[in-house]
């Protein structure tokens, strides 16, 4: 009886196709960050719905849920489509100015931190043989650093408030509806394209997730296009109170905070926690691999807060030197409710 056998073969093929389709789908939540410069008008499709959001270079986006094919395709609206309210433009200007002042303060703090580290090391190593004026100089430098930290905190707060206005702009006024054509013209004129068609999109990047889960997306833009570094953000992978380092310096590095050390190969990443109590300072060093072994490339002083986690990018320093540059993105724990993932792309009956 060929018909039942044919029906079984077709059913088996259908089930196999459905299983393959399910295997290529992911259920994820993600937050995104642009490495250099904001990305306005990012879009991704979930089922028949299009999700639009802006990607900042200073903080991660709110959490987004996605259920659908893997990889996820990110697009971007054409610039002419992006219109910002005057309040948002003013907030963006305020944010840029605050960031410039923060960068200037950070540069002002660097030599003071280096002097504090050098004086503290000299006092510890030489003990009573240290210069009598060293403790007084150390206290003076620490007072200067404390004042700069206070100013940095105020600027960071102002930048955070401006960033919130940029990321959560006021609702735009609805566009006036076009006039309805006369009945005799309906058959002659083609229907106007709908805004949700998103015809004016250009590809931004493809995101390949390792599987279901929670992730941080780091978008790196270059002349050849954009690439996305997917960072696992499952519970415990990058906890608050810790630092995650991503080595983009092009050479092996070793990060040291007291007895806590972290060795990273080029393009490697890892998590480290300074071994100090909450609300206290920690001194760290970043050593780079050279012909003569590890050399000091950067000295840093951090303020340990158990409800804050910081993502650091290590970048090349001056050509021919052992130095590295750092870019940090700080995130404070927020009591937000978890994002609910809705299977917008599921087939009926699933």
JOHUQUI-V218125 format. One record per pair of residues at least 24 apart in sequence whose ideal C-beta (glycine too) atoms are under 8 Angstrom apart, sorted by sequence separation. I is the first residue (numbers start at 1). J is the second residue. If there is no record, write none. Layout:
BEGIN
i=<I/I>
j=<J/J>
END
This chain:
BEGIN
i=<33/245/258/279/280/297/308/309/52/116/244/245/257/258/279/297/298/307/308/33/115/116/244/245/257/278/279/296/297/298/300/307/33/244/245/257/277/278/295/297/298/32/33/44/45/218/243/244/256/274/276/278/286/298/31/32/44/112/116/242/243/255/256/31/44/45/242/243/255/256/274/31/43/44/242/243/255/256/31/32/42/43/112/113/239/241/254/255/290/30/31/42/43/112/238/253/254/29/30/42/43/237/239/253/288/29/41/253/254/288/29/30/40/41/109/112/252/253/288/28/29/39/40/41/58/241/251/252/28/41/231/251/286/27/28/40/109/249/251/26/27/41/108/109/254/286/26/41/58/25/26/40/25/26/105/109/25/26/253/24/25/24/26/105/106/105/249/102/105/264/102/101/102/98/102/243/98/99/98/253/241/94/95/98/241/241/244/246/248/249/240/241/243/244/246/248/249/250/95/240/241/242/243/244/245/246/247/248/249/94/95/240/241/243/244/245/246/248/249/240/243/245/92/239/91/95/238/253/91/238/91/92/91/249/88/87/88/88/87/88/87/85/84/85/85/83/240/216/58/59/59/58/62/61/56/59/56/56/54/54/81/80/77/78/75/77/78/77/78/76/75/76/75/76/75/76/74/75/73/74/74/74/73/74/72/73/71/72/71/71/72/70/71/70/74/50/50/74/149/43/60/145/43/42/120/55/39/117/156/30/39/28/39/117/26/33/35/28/30/31/32/33/35/36/37/117/26/27/28/29/30/31/32/33/34/35/36/114/116/26/28/29/30/31/32/33/35/113/28/30/32/34/113/113/31/60/59/58/60/59/63/62/65/67/63/64/65/66/67/63/65/67/68/69/65/67/68/33/35/67/67/49/33/48/47/46/47/46/47/29/29/29/28/27/27/25>
j=<57/269/282/303/304/321/332/333/77/141/269/270/282/283/304/322/323/332/333/59/141/142/270/271/283/304/305/322/323/324/326/333/60/271/272/284/304/305/322/324/325/60/61/72/73/246/271/272/284/302/304/306/314/326/60/61/73/141/145/271/272/284/285/61/74/75/272/273/285/286/304/62/74/75/273/274/286/287/63/64/74/75/144/145/271/273/286/287/322/63/64/75/76/145/271/286/287/63/64/76/77/271/273/287/322/64/76/288/289/323/65/66/76/77/145/148/288/289/324/65/66/76/77/78/95/278/288/289/66/79/269/289/324/66/67/79/148/288/290/66/67/81/148/149/294/326/67/82/99/67/68/82/68/69/148/152/69/70/297/69/70/70/72/151/152/152/297/152/155/314/155/155/156/155/159/302/158/159/159/314/304/158/159/162/305/306/309/311/313/314/306/307/309/310/312/314/315/316/162/307/308/309/310/311/312/313/314/315/316/162/163/308/309/311/312/313/314/316/317/309/312/314/162/309/162/166/309/324/163/311/165/166/166/324/165/165/166/169/169/170/170/169/169/170/172/172/333/311/159/160/163/163/167/167/163/167/166/167/166/167/200/200/198/200/198/200/201/201/202/201/201/202/202/203/203/204/203/204/203/204/205/206/206/207/206/207/206/207/207/208/209/208/209/209/219/196/198/228/303/198/216/301/201/204/283/219/204/283/330/207/219/209/221/299/209/216/218/212/214/215/216/217/219/220/221/301/211/212/213/214/215/216/217/218/219/220/221/299/301/212/214/215/216/217/218/219/221/299/215/217/219/221/300/301/233/329/329/329/331/331/336/336/339/341/338/339/340/341/342/339/341/343/344/345/342/344/345/311/313/345/346/344/329/344/344/344/345/345/346/338/339/341/341/341/343/345>
END
